[in-house]
Amino acid sequence: MRVKVLVIGAGIIGAACARSLARRGVDVTVLDRGPAVGATSAAGEGNLLVSDKAPGAELTLATYSLDLWRSLAGTIAEEIGEAFASIEFDAKGGLVVATSDEESEGLTRFADAQRRAGVQARPLDVDEALALEPGLAPSITSAVYYPQDAQVQPAIAAEALLASARAAGARVMVETRVTGPRRDASGRLTGVATSRGDVVADHVVVAAGPWSGELATLLGGTLDVGPRKGCLLVTSRMPHRIAHKVYDASYVGAVQSGDRDLQVATVIESTASGTVLIGSSRQDVGFDAGLDVAVLRAIAARAVRLMPLLGGASVMRAYCGFRPFSRDHLPVIGPDRDVAGLWYATGHEGAGIGLAPGTAELVTALLLGEPTAITAEPFSSRRPSLVGTA
Ligand SMILES: Cc1cc2nc3c(=O)[nH]c(=O)nc-3n(C[C@H](O)[C@H](O)[C@H](O)COP(=O)(O)OP(=O)(O)OC[C@H]3O[C@@H](n4cnc5c(N)ncnc54)[C@H](O)[C@@H]3O)c2cc1C
């Protein structure tokens, strides 16, 4: 089989890349060793956040992506038909809550810096925060409201992007595992070997989530992206609707941290169906998918401290996934350092749902040799913070 661009991985990143490329008329195929959207993109929350991003390249990509999500939410039904399930885009806004004076000071400093970078971040006193979210513990010390934060149902959103890619002409091959490279005499990647035969391609884009590092190695490239485990609880439907996405101020520290030990920070959000998602943990334990009751208990205990009404909730299920972790907390978007024909769209860690549309536009522009809407340089595989790490 011969194609122009082969995207490896049919998660939200691969789906978004295939959609953008196909809509530009590029001959693109996306393949996955499992079913489509069967891995990380179906195992997380669907937060589209600017609130947890410090000023810098990731915040720029998040803001760009959020604008794209907003317009996508308005057009996706036209692209794939009204009968397709809703992606549940909800521009509900985020509320970040401090629970000590020390946390309040840190949160105020962080929000001040974000405001200088153009983020809408409104400081609230305790009464104002409780008026927005009456279920919060009265013992909180302060909060910041982020009206730009939004949410989607991540698995449906990824399926919708894939459906849109198909509608624009992309092919999707599932149950097809990449097993090795195909190269020409100069060393340029000319495609891949798969469990169903060779696929010849001008360009190969690795969008394989937490497996991207091992896949890059298989194809002769250099990429330090691996798994960072995260677990969530889901309650049964609750009568009390939590109107905003609520999280504690320590979440930002956990997101930015490279610590390999267990970290738990509270993230709470109601879904369209009335269940409540309660996250989340961060742990460097390789691809160990087991549920650890002590971790789930820690997630629940923190959440109840922040929102006591959750103490009466019953947990319907719990699950874990693997965030695609990049050592310097920035995704890798663009060509491999050395291997011609090999590209990356990966390493988004806990923000891949939010960052998917912007990533896809960057990949498309770079592959077509066009100017990018935001600078792609910070996401280069050649950036100094990555060279020497793999
Ligand atoms: C608990 C948790 C909560 C999260 N919450 C959020 C959130 O609120 N907001 C947010 O933006 N992000 C969140 N994330 C992160 C987000 O889910 C990920 O960043 C995103 O899903 C990554 O998508 P992906 O397409 O890169 O990877 P994946 O969805 O994992 O897709 C990669 C695909 O590559 C395929 N693959 C791997 N190896 C091969 C091979 N050899 N051959 C063929 N195919 C292969 C896999 O089968 C898989 O389908 C969360 C993650 C977790 C775990």
PDBQT file of the ligand as one rigid body, heavy atoms in Angstrom, charges set to zero:
ROOT
HETATM    1  C1  LIG A 401      -6.287   9.902  34.057  1.00  0.00    +0.000 C 
HETATM    2  C2  LIG A 401      -6.041  10.802  32.887  1.00  0.00    +0.000 A 
HETATM    3  C3  LIG A 401      -6.716  12.023  32.817  1.00  0.00    +0.000 A 
HETATM    4  C4  LIG A 401      -6.506  12.867  31.728  1.00  0.00    +0.000 A 
HETATM    5  N1  LIG A 401      -7.220  14.029  31.645  1.00  0.00    +0.000 NA
HETATM    6  C5  LIG A 401      -7.028  14.861  30.586  1.00  0.00    +0.000 A 
HETATM    7  C6  LIG A 401      -7.766  16.065  30.473  1.00  0.00    +0.000 A 
HETATM    8  O1  LIG A 401      -8.630  16.367  31.296  1.00  0.00    +0.000 OA
HETATM    9  N2  LIG A 401      -7.510  16.884  29.416  1.00  0.00    +0.000 N 
HETATM   10  C7  LIG A 401      -6.568  16.579  28.477  1.00  0.00    +0.000 A 
HETATM   11  O2  LIG A 401      -6.369  17.384  27.572  1.00  0.00    +0.000 OA
HETATM   12  N3  LIG A 401      -5.872  15.431  28.544  1.00  0.00    +0.000 NA
HETATM   13  C8  LIG A 401      -6.082  14.567  29.570  1.00  0.00    +0.000 A 
HETATM   14  N4  LIG A 401      -5.360  13.416  29.676  1.00  0.00    +0.000 N 
HETATM   15  C9  LIG A 401      -4.298  13.173  28.690  1.00  0.00    +0.000 C 
HETATM   16  C10 LIG A 401      -4.843  12.724  27.357  1.00  0.00    +0.000 C 
HETATM   17  O3  LIG A 401      -5.771  11.670  27.572  1.00  0.00    +0.000 OA
HETATM   18  C11 LIG A 401      -3.673  12.285  26.475  1.00  0.00    +0.000 C 
HETATM   19  O4  LIG A 401      -2.700  13.323  26.381  1.00  0.00    +0.000 OA
HETATM   20  C12 LIG A 401      -4.152  11.976  25.058  1.00  0.00    +0.000 C 
HETATM   21  O5  LIG A 401      -5.268  11.096  25.104  1.00  0.00    +0.000 OA
HETATM   22  C13 LIG A 401      -3.054  11.345  24.234  1.00  0.00    +0.000 C 
HETATM   23  O6  LIG A 401      -3.598  10.991  22.993  1.00  0.00    +0.000 OA
HETATM   24  P1  LIG A 401      -2.750  10.222  21.918  1.00  0.00    +0.000 P 
HETATM   25  O7  LIG A 401      -3.569  10.151  20.690  1.00  0.00    +0.000 OA
HETATM   26  O8  LIG A 401      -1.392  10.814  21.851  1.00  0.00    +0.000 OA
HETATM   27  O9  LIG A 401      -2.531   8.759  22.572  1.00  0.00    +0.000 OA
HETATM   28  P2  LIG A 401      -3.493   7.466  22.612  1.00  0.00    +0.000 P 
HETATM   29  O10 LIG A 401      -4.907   7.846  22.794  1.00  0.00    +0.000 OA
HETATM   30  O11 LIG A 401      -2.885   6.527  23.584  1.00  0.00    +0.000 OA
HETATM   31  O12 LIG A 401      -3.343   6.865  21.148  1.00  0.00    +0.000 OA
HETATM   32  C14 LIG A 401      -2.138   6.241  20.717  1.00  0.00    +0.000 C 
HETATM   33  C15 LIG A 401      -2.510   5.034  19.868  1.00  0.00    +0.000 C 
HETATM   34  O13 LIG A 401      -1.294   4.486  19.309  1.00  0.00    +0.000 OA
HETATM   35  C16 LIG A 401      -1.519   3.101  19.141  1.00  0.00    +0.000 C 
HETATM   36  N5  LIG A 401      -0.244   2.382  19.003  1.00  0.00    +0.000 N 
HETATM   37  C17 LIG A 401       0.764   2.263  19.903  1.00  0.00    +0.000 A 
HETATM   38  N6  LIG A 401       1.753   1.500  19.417  1.00  0.00    +0.000 NA
HETATM   39  C18 LIG A 401       1.388   1.125  18.156  1.00  0.00    +0.000 A 
HETATM   40  C19 LIG A 401       1.991   0.312  17.127  1.00  0.00    +0.000 A 
HETATM   41  N7  LIG A 401       3.183  -0.298  17.296  1.00  0.00    +0.000 N 
HETATM   42  N8  LIG A 401       1.317   0.136  15.955  1.00  0.00    +0.000 NA
HETATM   43  C20 LIG A 401       0.107   0.731  15.763  1.00  0.00    +0.000 A 
HETATM   44  N9  LIG A 401      -0.517   1.505  16.704  1.00  0.00    +0.000 NA
HETATM   45  C21 LIG A 401       0.112   1.701  17.885  1.00  0.00    +0.000 A 
HETATM   46  C22 LIG A 401      -2.266   2.711  20.409  1.00  0.00    +0.000 C 
HETATM   47  O14 LIG A 401      -3.000   1.491  20.220  1.00  0.00    +0.000 OA
HETATM   48  C23 LIG A 401      -3.187   3.914  20.649  1.00  0.00    +0.000 C 
HETATM   49  O15 LIG A 401      -4.506   3.727  20.166  1.00  0.00    +0.000 OA
HETATM   50  C24 LIG A 401      -5.590  12.510  30.712  1.00  0.00    +0.000 A 
HETATM   51  C25 LIG A 401      -4.943  11.263  30.749  1.00  0.00    +0.000 A 
HETATM   52  C26 LIG A 401      -5.172  10.417  31.827  1.00  0.00    +0.000 A 
HETATM   53  C27 LIG A 401      -4.473   9.085  31.837  1.00  0.00    +0.000 C 
ENDROOT
TORSDOF 0
